[in-house]
Amino acid sequence: MIYEEFPHVITFQRWEEVPDGGGGYVEKFTDYLTTEAFVGGITSREYYQAQQLQNPVDCNVYFPYRNDIEKTMRIIYENKVLTLKSDPIDQGGMHEIMNLKCQVTGVLKGNG
Protein backbone atom coordinates (compact mmCIF):
# COMPACT_ATOMS: atom_id res chain seq x y z
CA MET A 1 0.00 0.00 0.00
CA ILE A 2 1.36 3.42 -0.96
CA TYR A 3 0.80 6.13 1.64
CA GLU A 4 0.36 9.77 0.63
CA GLU A 5 3.42 10.75 2.64
CA PHE A 6 5.40 8.09 0.74
CA PRO A 7 4.32 8.48 -2.92
CA HIS A 8 7.45 6.89 -4.41
CA VAL A 9 8.78 3.32 -4.57
CA ILE A 10 12.46 2.56 -3.95
CA THR A 11 14.51 -0.62 -3.92
CA PHE A 12 17.42 -1.08 -1.55
CA GLN A 13 20.21 -3.21 -2.95
CA ARG A 14 23.15 -4.79 -1.15
CA TRP A 15 26.52 -6.09 -2.32
CA GLU A 16 26.53 -9.90 -2.34
CA GLU A 17 28.40 -12.88 -3.67
CA VAL A 18 26.22 -14.56 -6.28
CA PRO A 19 26.93 -17.96 -7.91
CA ASP A 20 28.39 -17.45 -11.39
CA GLY A 21 27.09 -20.76 -12.77
CA GLY A 22 30.59 -22.20 -13.05
CA GLY A 23 31.14 -23.18 -9.44
CA GLY A 24 32.48 -19.78 -8.41
CA TYR A 25 31.01 -16.52 -7.27
CA VAL A 26 30.79 -12.98 -8.57
CA GLU A 27 30.09 -9.93 -6.40
CA LYS A 28 27.26 -7.65 -7.46
CA PHE A 29 24.38 -5.60 -6.11
CA THR A 30 21.19 -7.60 -5.57
CA ASP A 31 17.71 -6.43 -4.57
CA TYR A 32 17.20 -6.51 -0.81
CA LEU A 33 13.97 -4.61 -0.13
CA THR A 34 11.37 -2.63 -2.07
CA THR A 35 9.40 -0.12 -0.01
CA GLU A 36 7.42 3.09 -0.23
CA ALA A 37 9.35 6.33 0.24
CA PHE A 38 9.50 10.04 -0.41
CA VAL A 39 12.48 11.17 -2.48
CA GLY A 40 12.96 14.92 -2.39
CA GLY A 41 15.55 17.57 -3.04
CA ILE A 42 17.73 19.12 -0.40
CA THR A 43 17.65 22.68 0.89
CA SER A 44 20.27 25.19 -0.22
CA ARG A 45 21.67 25.11 3.33
CA GLU A 46 22.08 21.31 3.21
CA TYR A 47 23.72 21.63 -0.21
CA TYR A 48 26.18 24.24 1.08
CA GLN A 49 27.04 22.18 4.18
CA ALA A 50 27.57 19.04 2.10
CA GLN A 51 29.90 20.93 -0.27
CA GLN A 52 31.89 22.28 2.69
CA LEU A 53 32.41 18.71 3.90
CA GLN A 54 33.23 17.54 0.36
CA ASN A 55 30.40 15.03 0.73
CA PRO A 56 28.03 15.75 -2.18
CA VAL A 57 24.35 15.18 -1.43
CA ASP A 58 21.58 15.49 -4.03
CA CYS A 59 18.48 14.29 -2.23
CA ASN A 60 16.76 13.19 0.96
CA VAL A 61 15.06 9.82 1.04
CA TYR A 62 12.39 9.30 3.71
CA PHE A 63 10.90 5.85 4.34
CA PRO A 64 9.08 3.94 7.10
CA TYR A 65 11.27 3.04 10.09
CA ARG A 66 13.54 0.01 9.72
CA ASN A 67 16.67 -1.04 11.55
CA ASP A 68 18.18 -3.26 8.83
CA ILE A 69 19.37 -0.61 6.36
CA GLU A 70 23.16 -0.19 6.14
CA LYS A 71 25.28 2.59 4.65
CA THR A 72 26.93 0.07 2.28
CA MET A 73 23.63 -0.42 0.44
CA ARG A 74 22.38 1.62 -2.49
CA ILE A 75 18.92 2.68 -3.67
CA ILE A 76 17.33 2.30 -7.08
CA TYR A 77 14.72 4.98 -7.76
CA GLU A 78 13.19 5.70 -11.18
CA ASN A 79 16.13 3.98 -12.91
CA LYS A 80 18.64 6.13 -10.97
CA VAL A 81 21.31 4.79 -8.63
CA LEU A 82 21.38 6.64 -5.31
CA THR A 83 24.48 6.16 -3.16
CA LEU A 84 23.94 6.50 0.58
CA LYS A 85 26.00 9.37 1.99
CA SER A 86 24.79 9.02 5.59
CA ASP A 87 23.84 6.34 8.03
CA PRO A 88 20.04 6.02 8.38
CA ILE A 89 18.68 8.79 10.61
CA ASP A 90 15.63 8.17 12.83
CA GLN A 91 13.62 11.36 12.25
CA GLY A 92 12.52 12.66 15.65
CA GLY A 93 13.66 9.50 17.45
CA MET A 94 10.15 8.02 17.39
CA HIS A 95 10.89 4.89 15.29
CA GLU A 96 8.43 6.06 12.62
CA ILE A 97 10.31 7.66 9.71
CA MET A 98 13.90 7.22 8.57
CA ASN A 99 15.96 9.64 6.48
CA LEU A 100 18.99 9.07 4.27
CA LYS A 101 21.15 11.67 2.57
CA CYS A 102 21.94 10.40 -0.93
CA GLN A 103 23.85 11.29 -4.09
CA VAL A 104 22.73 10.34 -7.60
CA THR A 105 25.72 8.40 -8.92
CA GLY A 106 24.39 6.66 -12.00
CA VAL A 107 21.57 5.57 -14.25
CA LEU A 108 20.66 1.95 -14.90
CA LYS A 109 20.76 0.69 -18.47
CA GLY A 110 18.45 -2.10 -19.54
CA ASN A 111 17.80 -4.50 -16.67
CA GLY A 112 20.37 -2.91 -14.40
PEFENPE-V410708 format. One record per residue. N is the residue number from 0. RES is the residue in one small letter. SS is DSSP state (a for helix, b for strand, c for the rest). OMEGA is omega as a letter, one per 20 degrees, with the letter a starting at -180 (* if undefined). Layout:
BEGIN
n=N res=RES ss=SS omega=OMEGA
n=N res=RES ss=SS omega=OMEGA
END
This chain:
BEGIN
n=0 res=m ss=c omega=r
n=1 res=i ss=c omega=r
n=2 res=y ss=c omega=a
n=3 res=e ss=c omega=a
n=4 res=e ss=c omega=r
n=5 res=f ss=c omega=a
n=6 res=p ss=c omega=a
n=7 res=h ss=b omega=r
n=8 res=v ss=b omega=r
n=9 res=i ss=b omega=r
n=10 res=t ss=b omega=r
n=11 res=f ss=b omega=r
n=12 res=q ss=b omega=r
n=13 res=r ss=b omega=a
n=14 res=w ss=b omega=a
n=15 res=e ss=b omega=r
n=16 res=e ss=b omega=a
n=17 res=v ss=b omega=r
n=18 res=p ss=b omega=a
n=19 res=d ss=c omega=r
n=20 res=g ss=c omega=a
n=21 res=g ss=c omega=r
n=22 res=g ss=c omega=r
n=23 res=g ss=c omega=a
n=24 res=y ss=b omega=r
n=25 res=v ss=b omega=r
n=26 res=e ss=b omega=r
n=27 res=k ss=b omega=r
n=28 res=f ss=b omega=r
n=29 res=t ss=b omega=r
n=30 res=d ss=b omega=r
n=31 res=y ss=b omega=a
n=32 res=l ss=b omega=r
n=33 res=t ss=b omega=a
n=34 res=t ss=b omega=r
n=35 res=e ss=b omega=a
n=36 res=a ss=b omega=r
n=37 res=f ss=b omega=r
n=38 res=v ss=b omega=a
n=39 res=g ss=b omega=r
n=40 res=g ss=b omega=r
n=41 res=i ss=c omega=r
n=42 res=t ss=c omega=r
n=43 res=s ss=a omega=r
n=44 res=r ss=a omega=r
n=45 res=e ss=a omega=r
n=46 res=y ss=a omega=a
n=47 res=y ss=a omega=a
n=48 res=q ss=a omega=a
n=49 res=a ss=a omega=r
n=50 res=q ss=a omega=r
n=51 res=q ss=a omega=a
n=52 res=l ss=c omega=a
n=53 res=q ss=c omega=a
n=54 res=n ss=c omega=a
n=55 res=p ss=c omega=r
n=56 res=v ss=c omega=a
n=57 res=d ss=c omega=a
n=58 res=c ss=b omega=r
n=59 res=n ss=b omega=r
n=60 res=v ss=b omega=r
n=61 res=y ss=b omega=a
n=62 res=f ss=b omega=a
n=63 res=p ss=b omega=a
n=64 res=y ss=c omega=r
n=65 res=r ss=c omega=r
n=66 res=n ss=c omega=a
n=67 res=d ss=c omega=r
n=68 res=i ss=c omega=a
n=69 res=e ss=c omega=a
n=70 res=k ss=c omega=a
n=71 res=t ss=c omega=r
n=72 res=m ss=c omega=r
n=73 res=r ss=b omega=a
n=74 res=i ss=b omega=r
n=75 res=i ss=b omega=a
n=76 res=y ss=b omega=r
n=77 res=e ss=c omega=r
n=78 res=n ss=c omega=r
n=79 res=k ss=b omega=r
n=80 res=v ss=b omega=r
n=81 res=l ss=b omega=r
n=82 res=t ss=b omega=a
n=83 res=l ss=b omega=a
n=84 res=k ss=c omega=r
n=85 res=s ss=c omega=r
n=86 res=d ss=c omega=r
n=87 res=p ss=c omega=a
n=88 res=i ss=b omega=r
n=89 res=d ss=b omega=a
n=90 res=q ss=a omega=r
n=91 res=g ss=a omega=r
n=92 res=g ss=a omega=a
n=93 res=m ss=c omega=a
n=94 res=h ss=c omega=r
n=95 res=e ss=c omega=a
n=96 res=i ss=b omega=r
n=97 res=m ss=b omega=r
n=98 res=n ss=b omega=r
n=99 res=l ss=b omega=r
n=100 res=k ss=b omega=a
n=101 res=c ss=b omega=r
n=102 res=q ss=b omega=r
n=103 res=v ss=b omega=a
n=104 res=t ss=b omega=r
n=105 res=g ss=b omega=r
n=106 res=v ss=b omega=r
n=107 res=l ss=c omega=r
n=108 res=k ss=c omega=r
n=109 res=g ss=c omega=a
n=110 res=n ss=c omega=a
n=111 res=g ss=c omega=*
END
